[in-house]
């Protein structure tokens, strides 16, 4: 993955869309590896995973709708 794509992903998932938390560590994580990424929120349980295909971000799973009910 190129650095521009990593920056785009970081901007996209830097803040939890459910509770607004913007920290990682202590139970929250943000991992970018090769062509995949994962971000979780320890405060509310939000989780998003995705991958890069043909220089496009593809969201594989995002549980925010379940948490907003």
Order of alpha helices (4+ residues) and beta strands (2+ residues): alpha-beta-beta-beta-beta-alpha
